[in-house]
Structure formats: C-alpha cells, structure tokens
Amino acid sequence: MSMTRRESVIAAINHQQTGHIPYAFDFTAEATAMLQEHYGCEDLSAHIGNCIRDVPGVWWQFVNVPEEQLEPGVPSRLPDVQGRGSYEAMTEALEQLRETTDAFLLVRFYASLFEKAWGLRGMENLLSDMLLHEEYCEALFERIVTADLMMLEMMLAAEVDGVLLGCDWGSQQALLMSPAMWRKYIGPRHARMFSKIREAGKYAFLHSCGNICDVLPDVTRMGVQVLNPAQPECMDIGMLKDEFGAHLTFWGGISTQQTLPYGTPDQVRADTREVAARLGKGGGYILSPAQSVQGDVPLENIVAMIEEAERLFGG
C-alpha cells in the first residue's frame, strides 16, 4: 500500500508496521552546502524526500537581564521575556509547505526549559541554585514555563502536525542533575507543556541529548510520543526498544560518532539496515542519524545512508 510521507510518520508514531520506514535527516550548514552542490539543488530537505519538514516557528528570549546574572548567589531580580519571530511568517511558510509537500510538518522549540535557565545563569550556577536556592530556582523555572505555555498556545492554533520541545538533560554517561532534582524542577513543567500539545491534538516530540534512561519512565508518562535522538553512543538502542518501544517512537539511531564519519559506504548501508530492523520492528521508528550530520562526514557515506533510507521507505 502506498503512503504519503506524512501518513508514514503517523503510522510509525502509532506503532504500525506498514513496510514503509519514514526517514528525516538533519545536516549542519557545511554538510548541507556539500550535498546541495552534489545534488544540484537548493531545497535539500525536499530533494532527498525527508518525511518530516520543519515549519519556522516563533519563540521568546530574555530581556532586561540583571548585571549580576552570571555571578554566584541569587540575582537581584528575574529578567523579563520578549517574543521573537513572526507568527504571520510562520503561517505563510506553513501554507506553502502544505501546498508543496506531503510530509509531516513539525515545529521545533529548542532550549525549552533547563537549557533556557542555564543559558541565563551559567551551568555551574544553575546546578548550584537547584541545590541551594530553591525559591529562586522555582521562580526562574516558573517564569520560563509560563512564557513557553503562552507561546505554545499561539503555535498550537496553527495547522502543524506536531511540536518538538528540545531540552538536553544528559551527558553521554548520565543525567546532568540527579533524578530527584529533575523530578523537582524539570519533569513536572515539561509535563504541563506536553499535556497542552496533546490536548491540542498534535503529536508530541522530545529532543534531549545524552543518557536520560533514569527518567525515561517519567517521559513516557508525561505524554511524549517521539524521542529524538536515539543515541547509540549514550544508550543501548536495543534496550530502548525492548523497555520503552511500546510507548515511544524513536527518531535517530545511526551512529554519528563512529559509523558515519569513519565507516565505509558499505558499513553505513549495513548499519542503516540493522538499526532500522531493530528499532523498526513492530513500527515505532523514524530513520535518522543520532545527530545532525557534520561536514567532515565523507560525501559517499552520506549518500549511501540517504539511498538506503529511500530504499527502506519504498517498501
């Protein structure tokens, strides 16, 4: 049965094994330029047939930041927030995409909570705040999530298919904070955002780099449907599928630290097939590298991955 690219993504999220494995690749600017030259195209995502296409969204930023914000101790006040971007431009881009592609349309909001906070305070200060300055930390995270929810409400009124919240919580070994601190400050506020996404009838995506296994049960309970990235250098992808595959669709899995930069094209093809077979069993997989493909990856390796993905999507 033929499927549109959007339908293939929705089938994967619903854990339906259709014979069509959707794929969606991200590339750095350097890798994008290399591939554009190779293929002789301008819109790389359209040319390679990505099953997920990005809708340019709007977000917000801190303004009126206290001078002592990066100093240890509690700052004198919280900064203000200010919207950024154009909702009109977003809806215009969305309409154009609806007319020109059959892909799944996704809005991505990175630095949605923890990253927003440590970007303001500095990592060391924020992790200290979470232990020593509970009242300030609660107020800071609440200001962030309040702004997030306000912007999300506006974005969810648009005809997008899904929303991705990006917030890196882990190193390659473990969470950057204790699971208890995550559950105190981070998890409940992300749950509020994901509830709003699900209540609006949109699909809920989480991007969080690193080893976040300690809180994946919480992630499934908060309504996340798609986890990006499935990062083989940090978490065993077989374990992810076995333990969480009934609840989560995985987006990633192909090694961007080993196979893509250092393997041969044949090894890249084999890894792509093996990851797709493991994570795609019973549905629940969107084929992709674990991270954006860097410009130092050999062109022939990237092309081999794309060609194998096209073959697997073709059924």
PEKACOR-V111632 format. One record per residue. N is the residue number from 1. PSI is psi in whole degrees, -180 to 180 (NA if undefined). Layout:
((N/PSI) (N/PSI))
//
This chain:
((1/127) (2/148) (3/151) (4/165) (5/-39) (6/-46) (7/-35) (8/-37) (9/-45) (10/-39) (11/-41) (12/-44) (13/-34) (14/8) (15/44) (16/128) (17/106) (18/-9) (19/-3) (20/110) (21/114) (22/155) (23/152) (24/117) (25/144) (26/143) (27/147) (28/169) (29/-40) (30/-44) (31/-37) (32/-46) (33/-40) (34/-43) (35/-36) (36/-41) (37/-41) (38/-46) (39/-13) (40/44) (41/164) (42/-46) (43/91) (44/-43) (45/-40) (46/-40) (47/-41) (48/-5) (49/34) (50/134) (51/-15) (52/128) (53/142) (54/136) (55/124) (56/117) (57/-173) (58/158) (59/-152) (60/167) (61/160) (62/143) (63/166) (64/52) (65/131) (66/145) (67/-32) (68/19) (69/-34) (70/8) (71/153) (72/158) (73/178) (74/125) (75/161) (76/-27) (77/168) (78/148) (79/167) (80/171) (81/152) (82/134) (83/157) (84/135) (85/179) (86/121) (87/-35) (88/-42) (89/-36) (90/-48) (91/-33) (92/-44) (93/-37) (94/-43) (95/-41) (96/-41) (97/-41) (98/-32) (99/-21) (100/-7) (101/154) (102/20) (103/166) (104/132) (105/122) (106/135) (107/132) (108/131) (109/101) (110/165) (111/52) (112/-17) (113/-80) (114/-44) (115/-35) (116/-40) (117/-47) (118/-25) (119/-30) (120/-48) (121/-19) (122/143) (123/-49) (124/-44) (125/-45) (126/-44) (127/-34) (128/-42) (129/-40) (130/-26) (131/-40) (132/-26) (133/69) (134/-44) (135/-45) (136/-45) (137/-43) (138/-43) (139/-40) (140/-50) (141/-34) (142/-37) (143/-41) (144/-50) (145/-31) (146/-44) (147/-40) (148/-48) (149/-36) (150/-44) (151/-38) (152/-40) (153/-39) (154/-43) (155/-35) (156/-12) (157/-16) (158/162) (159/54) (160/161) (161/-35) (162/166) (163/131) (164/127) (165/124) (166/126) (167/105) (168/122) (169/-12) (170/157) (171/-174) (172/-8) (173/-39) (174/179) (175/153) (176/-15) (177/172) (178/153) (179/-34) (180/-44) (181/-39) (182/-45) (183/-24) (184/-45) (185/-38) (186/-56) (187/-52) (188/-33) (189/-38) (190/-35) (191/-38) (192/-40) (193/-44) (194/-32) (195/-41) (196/-40) (197/-47) (198/-39) (199/-28) (200/0) (201/19) (202/158) (203/140) (204/120) (205/140) (206/129) (207/120) (208/111) (209/158) (210/-176) (211/103) (212/26) (213/-35) (214/-24) (215/8) (216/-35) (217/-38) (218/-41) (219/-43) (220/-38) (221/-26) (222/1) (223/7) (224/135) (225/-31) (226/128) (227/126) (228/132) (229/155) (230/103) (231/101) (232/-21) (233/-15) (234/-38) (235/141) (236/117) (237/-28) (238/-43) (239/-42) (240/-47) (241/-44) (242/-41) (243/-30) (244/-1) (245/-21) (246/-21) (247/-28) (248/143) (249/136) (250/138) (251/105) (252/-147) (253/-31) (254/131) (255/122) (256/-3) (257/-19) (258/-70) (259/-52) (260/-49) (261/-29) (262/-11) (263/175) (264/165) (265/-39) (266/-38) (267/-36) (268/-44) (269/-44) (270/-43) (271/-41) (272/-45) (273/-44) (274/-43) (275/-43) (276/-40) (277/-40) (278/-51) (279/-22) (280/-2) (281/121) (282/16) (283/-168) (284/32) (285/136) (286/116) (287/133) (288/157) (289/162) (290/-32) (291/177) (292/137) (293/129) (294/162) (295/-14) (296/2) (297/132) (298/138) (299/-42) (300/-28) (301/-41) (302/-44) (303/-39) (304/-42) (305/-45) (306/-45) (307/-39) (308/-38) (309/-43) (310/-39) (311/-44) (312/-34) (313/-34) (314/-18) (315/NA))
//
